[in-house]
Amino acid sequence: MVPARPPIPHPSRLADELVADTETMRGAGVRCLSSIGSLGIWITTGWEGSMIGSKLALNLAMALCLCILVCSSAWAFDLTGAWATAEAACPKVFLKDENKVSLTADSDIYGGGFAVDGNQIVGKMARCRINSTKQDGAVLRVSATCLTDIMHSEAQFSFEIAGENRMWRKFSGMPDMDMEYVRCQL
């Protein structure tokens, strides 16, 4: 047996119910800004705060989530600068001539270092061109093509970021060889 369908109210009765609901909400300190279609935006004027229509709230929430995702995924560690094994050694490892940074002749005596400018890494023994970088949390992996006086090779570097101006060069499988580097303020 099919259940009986409830009678459809007359449109004027629906309008009366809507007016009664609106009056009830106005009595509670609520003012209607818009009630077009199924989206009604109601703002309370009392202590309850505000309630925004569900479609608008959903759009705002999605925009906020998108902004957070884009902003957080866009951050990448910037390698640019002069990096030495100790902050006190910076003036003994690097020379700055106008906007160009270079290593001193005896930089390796003071622990050494390297300079990064754009996609170029310059060390005492090699000059490298960065092919790609990939950051996974606090670990930055760099793939580079390097050239020494003797040979040309592909190199992989791994750095653990310990702050904006501090990082550790990690050697896979040799934790005793890890080296700390600080960014020099020249």
NUZA-316477 format. One record per residue: residue number from 1; residue in three letters; chain; z, x, y of N, C-alpha, C, CB in turn. Coordinates in steps of 0.02 Angstrom, whole numbers, plus 50000, padded with zeros to 5 digits. Glycine has a CB too. Layout:
residues N
   k   r c    nz    nx    ny   caz   cax   cay    cz    cx    cy   cbz   cbx   cby
 NUM Ala A     Z     X     Y     Z     X     Y     Z     X     Y     Z     X     Y
...
This chain:
residues 186
   k   r c    nz    nx    ny   caz   cax   cay    cz    cx    cy   cbz   cbx   cby
   1 Met A 50000 50041 49942 50000 50000 50000 50000 50044 50062 50060 49953 50000
   2 Val A 49958 50029 50110 49951 50066 50172 50003 50042 50221 49879 50058 50201
   3 Pro A 50041 50089 50251 50092 50067 50299 50059 50038 50361 50138 50127 50318
   4 Ala A 50093 49991 50390 50067 49958 50449 50068 50006 50508 50107 49894 50466
   5 Arg A 50015 50005 50547 50010 50048 50605 50048 50015 50662 49936 50060 50625
   6 Pro A 50088 50054 50700 50124 50024 50755 50074 50001 50808 50175 50074 50786
   7 Pro A 50092 49949 50844 50046 49923 50894 50037 49974 50951 50071 49857 50922
   8 Ile A 49976 49978 50977 49960 50023 51032 49983 49989 51097 49884 50040 51035
   9 Pro A 50026 50023 51135 50050 49992 51197 49994 49986 51248 50108 50034 51226
  10 His A 50001 49938 51289 49952 49925 51343 49958 49983 51393 49965 49856 51377
  11 Pro A 49900 50006 51423 49902 50062 51470 49951 50052 51527 49834 50073 51497
  12 Ser A 49960 49990 51551 50007 49981 51607 50078 49994 51585 50001 49909 51635
  13 Arg A 50093 49981 51520 50160 49995 51494 50172 50070 51490 50171 49962 51425
  14 Leu A 50120 50108 51469 50125 50181 51467 50138 50209 51537 50062 50213 51437
  15 Ala A 50103 50182 51586 50112 50205 51655 50183 50190 51678 50061 50170 51702
  16 Asp A 50211 50131 51660 50279 50115 51679 50329 50164 51648 50297 50043 51657
  17 Glu A 50317 50184 51583 50361 50232 51550 50357 50300 51584 50344 50238 51476
  18 Leu A 50296 50321 51604 50287 50385 51638 50324 50385 51704 50213 50399 51647
  19 Val A 50318 50330 51742 50353 50325 51806 50429 50327 51795 50333 50259 51843
  20 Ala A 50453 50293 51743 50525 50293 51728 50548 50363 51710 50541 50243 51670
  21 Asp A 50507 50400 51669 50525 50468 51651 50526 50513 51713 50476 50496 51598
  22 Thr A 50477 50504 51756 50473 50544 51817 50533 50531 51861 50408 50529 51855
  23 Glu A 50552 50467 51868 50610 50450 51909 50674 50481 51880 50618 50374 51914
  24 Thr A 50680 50480 51813 50738 50510 51780 50742 50584 51796 50736 50498 51704
  25 Met A 50683 50619 51792 50682 50690 51805 50696 50705 51879 50614 50720 51785
  26 Arg A 50671 50663 51924 50684 50673 51995 50759 50666 52008 50644 50624 52039
  27 Gly A 50790 50619 51974 50862 50608 51982 50902 50668 51959 50884 50546 51945
  28 Ala A 50873 50707 51912 50908 50766 51887 50892 50828 51927 50889 50777 51814
  29 Gly A 50858 50820 51984 50843 50877 52026 50778 50912 52009 50899 50927 52023
  30 Val A 50730 50877 51977 50667 50907 51956 50612 50878 51999 50654 50894 51881
  31 Arg A 50567 50922 52022 50511 50900 52064 50446 50916 52027 50513 50935 52134
  32 Cys A 50401 50868 52024 50337 50877 51989 50286 50908 52037 50312 50810 51961
  33 Leu A 50259 50967 52018 50207 50998 52058 50138 50974 52038 50211 51074 52053
  34 Ser A 50129 50962 51973 50064 50941 51949 50073 50908 51881 50014 51000 51944
  35 Ser A 50037 50854 51869 50039 50824 51803 49968 50804 51783 50087 50762 51802
  36 Ile A 49922 50849 51792 49852 50837 51775 49843 50848 51700 49803 50882 51815
  37 Gly A 49813 50801 51666 49801 50807 51594 49866 50815 51557 49755 50867 51579
  38 Ser A 49866 50859 51506 49926 50867 51466 49971 50922 51493 49907 50883 51395
  39 Leu A 49948 50958 51545 49989 51011 51573 50026 50986 51634 49945 51073 51590
  40 Gly A 50090 50983 51629 50131 50964 51687 50175 51023 51705 50173 50901 51673
  41 Ile A 50176 51042 51767 50217 51097 51789 50277 51067 51826 50178 51148 51834
  42 Trp A 50335 51078 51798 50397 51050 51826 50441 51107 51849 50434 51005 51775
  43 Ile A 50467 51101 51908 50513 51151 51935 50579 51116 51949 50484 51186 51999
  44 Thr A 50633 51145 51924 50697 51115 51938 50723 51143 52003 50748 51128 51880
  45 Thr A 50759 51103 52039 50788 51126 52102 50862 51138 52094 50775 51076 52158
  46 Gly A 50888 51125 52036 50960 51134 52024 50973 51202 51992 50987 51080 51979
  47 Trp A 51030 51210 51961 51052 51273 51932 51015 51289 51868 51125 51271 51920
  48 Glu A 50977 51242 51841 50945 51253 51776 50893 51307 51777 50914 51189 51752
  49 Gly A 50867 51328 51835 50814 51378 51839 50748 51343 51841 50817 51427 51781
  50 Ser A 50696 51374 51816 50630 51343 51818 50600 51339 51749 50585 51381 51866
  51 Met A 50558 51290 51739 50522 51282 51676 50449 51274 51693 50549 51220 51635
  52 Ile A 50408 51318 51668 50336 51317 51683 50300 51288 51623 50310 51388 51701
  53 Gly A 50245 51254 51635 50205 51224 51582 50188 51275 51527 50141 51195 51610
  54 Ser A 50182 51252 51466 50174 51296 51409 50110 51338 51412 50175 51257 51347
  55 Lys A 50056 51310 51435 49993 51349 51438 49999 51406 51488 49934 51304 51458
  56 Leu A 50029 51393 51545 50037 51445 51596 50085 51498 51571 50063 51414 51662
  57 Ala A 50140 51478 51540 50189 51525 51513 50157 51569 51459 50250 51488 51485
  58 Leu A 50117 51540 51416 50084 51577 51363 50036 51628 51394 50046 51530 51316
  59 Asn A 49998 51609 51444 49952 51655 51477 49989 51713 51510 49909 51618 51529
  60 Leu A 50044 51698 51543 50084 51750 51574 50113 51798 51523 50141 51719 51616
  61 Ala A 50137 51772 51467 50166 51813 51414 50112 51859 51383 50197 51769 51359
  62 Met A 50053 51832 51372 49999 51872 51343 49978 51927 51392 49938 51827 51325
  63 Ala A 49974 51912 51457 49956 51962 51506 50008 52018 51509 49948 51929 51575
  64 Leu A 50072 52000 51505 50125 52049 51506 50121 52095 51445 50193 52015 51509
  65 Cys A 50112 52065 51386 50106 52104 51324 50047 52152 51328 50099 52058 51263
  66 Leu A 49991 52128 51352 49931 52170 51359 49945 52228 51406 49871 52129 51383
  67 Cys A 49978 52215 51461 49993 52267 51509 50039 52320 51478 50027 52237 51572
  68 Ile A 50090 52298 51441 50136 52344 51409 50100 52387 51358 50194 52306 51376
  69 Leu A 50057 52356 51318 50019 52394 51267 49973 52445 51299 49980 52347 51223
  70 Val A 49937 52425 51349 49889 52470 51382 49926 52528 51416 49846 52433 51433
  71 Cys A 49979 52512 51451 50016 52563 51488 50050 52612 51440 50067 52532 51533
  72 Ser A 50080 52588 51387 50115 52632 51342 50068 52674 51300 50160 52593 51297
  73 Ser A 50010 52647 51281 49964 52686 51241 49923 52734 51283 49918 52641 51203
  74 Ala A 49920 52724 51348 49880 52767 51391 49916 52832 51408 49862 52730 51454
  75 Trp A 49982 52836 51400 50019 52896 51417 50003 52951 51367 50094 52882 51419
  76 Ala A 49984 53009 51392 49973 53067 51349 50003 53127 51384 49897 53077 51335
  77 Phe A 50028 53173 51345 50059 53233 51372 50005 53276 51405 50096 53273 51316
  78 Asp A 50020 53302 51463 49973 53344 51500 49989 53417 51488 49974 53327 51576
  79 Leu A 49944 53453 51455 49954 53524 51440 49940 53569 51500 49911 53544 51382
  80 Thr A 49908 53545 51550 49886 53586 51606 49943 53626 51635 49854 53543 51661
  81 Gly A 49931 53691 51646 49981 53733 51677 49987 53799 51640 50047 53699 51679
  82 Ala A 50034 53840 51664 50049 53905 51635 50112 53897 51591 50059 53959 51690
  83 Trp A 50108 53919 51529 50162 53911 51481 50187 53980 51458 50140 53869 51421
  84 Ala A 50252 53993 51465 50282 54056 51443 50338 54041 51394 50308 54097 51504
  85 Thr A 50360 54093 51358 50413 54083 51309 50482 54078 51340 50412 54140 51259
  86 Ala A 50488 54096 51403 50552 54090 51439 50538 54080 51513 50598 54152 51428
  87 Glu A 50578 54038 51545 50568 54023 51616 50577 54085 51659 50616 53969 51638
  88 Ala A 50624 54127 51641 50637 54188 51680 50579 54238 51675 50702 54222 51656
  89 Ala A 50539 54232 51623 50483 54279 51613 50420 54257 51651 50468 54285 51540
  90 Cys A 50418 54198 51678 50357 54172 51710 50326 54219 51761 50373 54106 51744
  91 Pro A 50364 54248 51809 50333 54293 51857 50307 54358 51826 50382 54309 51912
  92 Lys A 50334 54377 51768 50313 54438 51735 50254 54426 51688 50371 54469 51696
  93 Val A 50242 54363 51670 50188 54346 51624 50125 54323 51660 50211 54291 51576
  94 Phe A 50133 54289 51717 50076 54261 51753 50070 54286 51824 50081 54185 51754
  95 Leu A 50007 54289 51847 49991 54303 51916 49954 54242 51942 49947 54368 51924
  96 Lys A 49967 54224 52005 49931 54169 52035 49894 54195 52096 49978 54110 52054
  97 Asp A 49829 54191 52094 49787 54212 52150 49751 54150 52175 49737 54268 52129
  98 Glu A 49774 54125 52233 49751 54061 52261 49762 54006 52209 49675 54065 52281
  99 Asn A 49711 53976 52181 49720 53922 52132 49708 53945 52060 49673 53865 52147
 100 Lys A 49697 54009 52050 49682 54035 51983 49743 54071 51954 49622 54084 51986
 101 Val A 49760 54053 51892 49817 54083 51857 49790 54128 51803 49863 54028 51827
 102 Ser A 49818 54188 51798 49797 54235 51745 49859 54270 51717 49746 54287 51772
 103 Leu A 49850 54300 51659 49905 54336 51627 49907 54407 51654 49896 54336 51550
 104 Thr A 49967 54434 51660 49974 54504 51682 49954 54550 51626 50047 54519 51705
 105 Ala A 49942 54613 51643 49920 54662 51593 49973 54672 51538 49905 54729 51627
 106 Asp A 50037 54668 51557 50090 54679 51507 50128 54615 51491 50138 54732 51532
 107 Ser A 50094 54557 51493 50127 54493 51481 50157 54487 51411 50078 54437 51491
 108 Asp A 50127 54521 51362 50152 54516 51293 50220 54550 51285 50101 54547 51245
 109 Ile A 50237 54598 51328 50302 54631 51325 50358 54581 51342 50304 54691 51374
 110 Tyr A 50343 54532 51384 50394 54483 51406 50391 54417 51367 50385 54470 51480
 111 Gly A 50360 54418 51310 50358 54359 51267 50290 54324 51267 50410 54311 51288
 112 Gly A 50249 54339 51315 50181 54310 51316 50180 54238 51339 50151 54315 51247
 113 Gly A 50121 54210 51334 50111 54141 51354 50038 54124 51354 50142 54129 51423
 114 Phe A 50021 54068 51382 49951 54046 51388 49945 53999 51447 49927 54012 51322
 115 Ala A 49884 53993 51472 49871 53949 51528 49819 53897 51506 49846 53988 51591
 116 Val A 49830 53835 51527 49783 53781 51511 49756 53754 51577 49818 53724 51469
 117 Asp A 49689 53752 51581 49656 53725 51640 49598 53681 51615 49631 53782 51688
 118 Gly A 49605 53616 51623 49554 53570 51596 49553 53573 51520 49484 53587 51625
 119 Asn A 49494 53592 51493 49490 53597 51420 49489 53671 51398 49427 53562 51394
 120 Gln A 49512 53716 51440 49514 53787 51424 49586 53810 51414 49481 53828 51480
 121 Ile A 49596 53848 51360 49661 53881 51347 49647 53956 51349 49693 53858 51277
 122 Val A 49685 53992 51390 49675 54064 51396 49740 54098 51377 49653 54084 51468
 123 Gly A 49735 54140 51326 49792 54181 51305 49775 54254 51313 49810 54165 51232
 124 Lys A 49821 54298 51291 49809 54370 51298 49753 54393 51252 49874 54409 51282
 125 Met A 49748 54366 51192 49700 54390 51143 49640 54344 51134 49734 54398 51078
 126 Ala A 49643 54282 51158 49589 54234 51145 49580 54186 51203 49602 54195 51081
 127 Arg A 49519 54159 51205 49502 54105 51253 49478 54047 51209 49447 54128 51307
 128 Cys A 49507 53988 51219 49489 53930 51177 49464 53872 51219 49550 53907 51135
 129 Arg A 49420 53833 51189 49396 53771 51220 49424 53713 51178 49316 53769 51223
 130 Ile A 49460 53668 51210 49490 53611 51174 49435 53561 51155 49545 53576 51218
 131 Asn A 49431 53547 51090 49383 53497 51065 49413 53428 51066 49360 53515 50994
 132 Ser A 49476 53422 51045 49509 53357 51043 49585 53366 51043 49487 53317 50982
 133 Thr A 49618 53314 51066 49691 53312 51063 49711 53244 51034 49724 53324 51133
 134 Lys A 49765 53244 50997 49791 53182 50970 49867 53184 50975 49768 53170 50896
 135 Gln A 49895 53133 51006 49967 53130 51013 49995 53076 50968 49987 53119 51086
 136 Asp A 50044 53093 50929 50078 53046 50885 50153 53052 50900 50063 53060 50809
 137 Gly A 50176 53008 50945 50246 53012 50966 50257 53075 51006 50293 53009 50906
 138 Ala A 50303 53118 50983 50319 53180 51018 50278 53239 50993 50393 53195 51011
 139 Val A 50231 53227 50948 50190 53282 50921 50120 53278 50949 50188 53279 50843
 140 Leu A 50098 53334 50977 50030 53339 51005 49991 53388 50962 50032 53362 51081
 141 Arg A 49935 53365 50935 49891 53407 50894 49829 53423 50935 49873 53372 50827
 142 Val A 49811 53487 50937 49754 53510 50975 49705 53545 50928 49776 53557 51033
 143 Ser A 49642 53525 50931 49589 53558 50894 49547 53596 50945 49545 53506 50853
 144 Ala A 49535 53660 50932 49499 53701 50982 49453 53751 50948 49549 53738 51027
 145 Thr A 49402 53772 50985 49357 53826 50964 49379 53887 51004 49281 53808 50976
 146 Cys A 49396 53941 50969 49423 54000 51002 49377 54061 50993 49492 54016 50975
 147 Leu A 49378 54105 51043 49337 54164 51043 49381 54224 51060 49278 54158 51093
 148 Thr A 49380 54275 51018 49415 54337 51032 49362 54392 51040 49466 54355 50974
 149 Asp A 49384 54453 51050 49337 54509 51054 49302 54521 50988 49374 54573 51076
 150 Ile A 49331 54498 50934 49304 54511 50867 49268 54452 50837 49360 54532 50822
 151 Met A 49293 54392 50844 49264 54335 50808 49271 54269 50845 49297 54329 50742
 152 His A 49237 54220 50818 49236 54151 50842 49266 54109 50786 49162 54127 50862
 153 Ser A 49314 54063 50802 49345 54023 50749 49367 53955 50775 49405 54061 50720
 154 Glu A 49379 53911 50728 49408 53845 50743 49483 53851 50732 49377 53788 50697
 155 Ala A 49522 53824 50778 49595 53829 50774 49627 53761 50783 49623 53878 50827
 156 Gln A 49683 53752 50750 49723 53691 50755 49793 53712 50781 49728 53653 50686
 157 Phe A 49814 53680 50834 49880 53693 50862 49921 53630 50858 49876 53719 50936
 158 Ser A 49985 53637 50845 50030 53580 50843 50090 53594 50888 50053 53564 50770
 159 Phe A 50103 53549 50935 50159 53557 50982 50206 53498 50976 50133 53564 51054
 160 Glu A 50271 53512 50976 50321 53459 50979 50346 53456 51051 50380 53471 50928
 161 Ile A 50335 53399 51083 50353 53391 51154 50428 53380 51160 50313 53333 51185
 162 Ala A 50460 53421 51201 50532 53416 51210 50550 53398 51282 50566 53481 51191
 163 Gly A 50502 53375 51320 50512 53357 51390 50447 53370 51427 50570 53397 51421
 164 Glu A 50446 53352 51491 50385 53360 51531 50365 53433 51538 50395 53329 51600
 165 Asn A 50413 53478 51538 50399 53549 51549 50423 53594 51493 50430 53571 51614
 166 Arg A 50433 53566 51434 50457 53605 51377 50426 53579 51312 50535 53601 51372
 167 Met A 50405 53625 51269 50377 53606 51204 50386 53663 51155 50302 53587 51211
 168 Trp A 50377 53646 51092 50382 53695 51037 50315 53699 51003 50438 53675 50987
 169 Arg A 50290 53760 50993 50230 53770 50953 50253 53771 50881 50190 53837 50972
 170 Lys A 50226 53726 50840 50246 53719 50770 50194 53753 50725 50254 53644 50750
 171 Phe A 50218 53791 50678 50175 53823 50628 50189 53788 50561 50188 53900 50623
 172 Ser A 50139 53754 50536 50146 53715 50475 50169 53759 50417 50080 53680 50457
 173 Gly A 50222 53738 50385 50248 53773 50327 50289 53835 50344 50191 53793 50283
 174 Met A 50296 53852 50408 50335 53911 50428 50381 53893 50486 50288 53969 50449
 175 Pro A 50434 53854 50473 50478 53832 50527 50513 53889 50564 50530 53785 50500
 176 Asp A 50521 53947 50532 50553 54004 50565 50508 54034 50619 50571 54057 50514
 177 Met A 50444 54018 50618 50396 54045 50666 50387 54002 50728 50329 54055 50632
 178 Asp A 50419 53942 50731 50411 53897 50788 50431 53933 50852 50454 53834 50779
 179 Met A 50391 53922 50905 50403 53955 50969 50412 53904 51025 50346 54003 50987
 180 Glu A 50463 53915 51066 50475 53871 51123 50434 53896 51183 50550 53867 51140
 181 Tyr A 50404 53849 51220 50367 53865 51281 50393 53821 51337 50291 53855 51271
 182 Val A 50395 53850 51397 50413 53812 51457 50355 53818 51507 50480 53838 51489
 183 Arg A 50346 53763 51545 50293 53764 51596 50319 53802 51657 50271 53690 51615
 184 Cys A 50281 53851 51678 50301 53891 51736 50284 53857 51800 50268 53960 51734
 185 Gln A 50329 53858 51848 50317 53830 51914 50295 53888 51959 50382 53794 51943
 186 Leu A 50232 53899 51964 50205 53956 52003 50189 53935 52074 50143 53984 51971
